[in-house]
C-alpha cells in the first residue's frame, strides 16, 4: 500500500497525529455534539443540530443523520460516544429515543474506528472520572480541566464528557 492510499486518519495515528472524538447528547428535537482533540486535551467545537419544526419525523431524522455524517467527515472523527437515556428515567421521550437510534445507525454507517453508547455509569468509566463527580460536572459545579466549562450548557457538558470518554471506546 502506498502512502497516498492510506486514509488520513490512519496516517495521523500511525505517525503521531491527533485523535478526534465526538460526544453526543440527544434531545427531543435534535442533538448537541462536542468535538474533542484527545491528544492535546482541547475542545475543537461544541454545537447543536436542531431538526426544523416544519419537518415530519422521518424527514427530521434523515436531516439529522445526514448532517451528523457530514460532521464526522469534516472533523475526521475517529471515535464517538453517545449519552443514552437512563433505564430508570422519570420521563421517557420517544423522540429522544428515536434520535439516539438514528445517531447509533449513523455511527455504524460511518468510518469510525469505534463508538460506545452509555448511561452515566458507562460514561464515567470511559472518561476515567468518579461516578459521584458526573452530576456536579454536568451542573458546572466541578471542572474537569476544560477551558470555559462553566459557560457551557448542561447538554454541552454531557456531550463533552461523552467525547472525552470516547477515547476509550
C-alpha positions in Angstrom: 0.0 0.0 0.0 1.4 3.4 -1.0 1.2 6.3 1.5 -1.2 8.1 -0.9 -3.7 5.2 -0.4 -3.6 5.4 3.4 -6.7 7.2 4.8 -5.6 10.5 6.5 -6.9 9.5 10.0 -4.8 6.2 9.9 -1.8 8.1 8.7 -2.1 10.6 11.6 -2.5 7.8 14.2 0.5 5.8 12.8 2.8 8.8 12.6 1.8 10.7 15.7 -1.1 12.8 14.7 -4.3 13.7 16.6 -7.2 11.6 17.7 -10.5 13.4 17.4 -13.6 12.2 19.2 -17.2 13.3 19.3 -19.7 13.1 22.1 -23.5 13.3 21.5 -26.3 14.3 23.8 -29.7 13.7 22.2 -32.7 15.8 22.9 -36.3 15.8 21.7 -35.7 17.9 18.6 -32.0 17.4 17.8 -28.6 16.7 19.2 -25.8 18.6 21.0 -22.3 17.5 20.0 -18.8 18.2 21.1 -15.6 17.5 19.1 -12.6 16.8 21.3 -8.9 16.6 20.4 -7.8 13.9 22.9 -4.0 14.3 22.3 -4.0 18.0 23.1 -6.9 17.8 25.5 -8.6 20.6 23.6 -12.3 21.2 22.7 -12.5 21.9 19.0 -16.2 22.5 18.6 -19.5 22.4 20.6 -22.7 22.9 18.6 -26.3 21.8 18.3 -28.1 20.3 15.3 -31.8 21.2 15.6 -34.4 19.5 13.4 -36.5 22.2 11.8 -40.1 22.3 13.2 -41.6 22.0 9.7 -40.0 18.6 9.1 -42.1 15.4 9.6 -40.5 12.8 11.9 -38.9 10.7 9.1 -37.6 13.8 7.3 -36.2 15.2 10.5 -34.4 12.0 11.4 -33.0 11.9 7.8 -31.8 15.5 8.2 -30.1 14.8 11.5 -28.4 11.6 10.1 -27.1 13.4 7.0 -25.7 16.4 9.0 -24.1 14.1 11.6 -22.3 12.1 8.9 -21.1 15.4 7.3 -19.7 16.5 10.7 -17.9 13.1 11.2 -16.2 13.5 7.8 -15.5 17.2 8.2 -13.7 16.8 11.5 -12.2 13.4 10.7 -13.6 11.9 13.8 -12.2 8.5 14.8 -14.2 7.6 17.9 -17.5 8.5 19.3 -19.8 8.2 22.3 -23.5 8.9 22.8 -25.2 9.6 26.1 -28.3 7.5 26.1 -31.4 7.7 28.3 -31.2 6.2 31.7 -33.1 2.9 32.2 -35.0 4.4 35.2 -35.6 7.9 33.8 -38.5 9.7 35.3 -39.9 10.6 31.9 -39.1 8.9 28.6 -39.4 10.9 25.4 -40.0 8.7 22.3 -38.5 11.4 20.1 -35.2 11.3 22.0 -35.1 7.5 21.8 -35.6 7.7 18.0 -32.8 10.3 17.7 -30.5 8.1 19.8 -31.2 5.2 17.4 -30.5 7.3 14.3 -27.2 8.5 15.8 -26.2 4.9 16.5 -27.1 3.9 13.0 -25.1 6.9 11.6 -22.1 5.8 13.7 -22.4 2.2 12.4 -22.6 3.5 8.8 -19.6 5.8 9.1 -15.8 5.2 9.1 -15.5 5.5 12.8 -12.9 3.1 14.4 -15.1 2.6 17.4 -18.0 4.1 19.3 -19.9 3.4 22.6 -23.4 4.1 23.9 -23.6 4.8 27.6 -25.6 5.9 30.5 -23.9 7.8 33.4 -22.0 4.7 34.7 -20.5 3.9 31.3 -19.5 7.5 30.5 -17.7 8.0 33.9 -15.9 4.7 33.4 -14.8 5.5 29.9 -13.8 9.1 30.8 -12.0 8.0 33.9 -13.9 10.1 36.3 -15.6 9.2 39.6 -19.3 8.3 39.3 -20.1 10.8 42.0 -18.4 13.6 40.1 -20.7 13.3 37.0 -23.7 15.4 38.2 -21.5 18.2 39.7 -19.6 18.3 36.5 -22.7 18.5 34.4 -24.1 21.1 36.7 -20.9 23.2 36.3 -20.0 22.9 40.0 -16.9 20.8 39.3 -14.5 21.4 36.4 -12.7 18.6 34.6 -10.0 21.0 33.5 -11.7 22.3 30.4 -11.5 26.0 29.4 -14.8 27.9 29.9 -16.5 24.8 31.4 -19.0 27.0 33.4 -20.0 28.8 30.2 -21.3 25.6 28.6 -24.9 24.5 28.9 -25.7 21.2 30.7 -26.2 19.3 27.4 -22.9 20.6 26.1 -21.1 19.4 29.2 -22.7 16.0 28.8 -21.7 15.8 25.2 -18.1 16.8 26.0 -17.8 14.2 28.8 -19.0 11.6 26.2 -16.4 12.8 23.8 -13.7 12.6 26.5 -14.8 9.0 27.2 -14.8 8.1 23.5 -11.0 7.8 23.6 -11.6 4.5 25.4 -14.4 3.3 23.1 
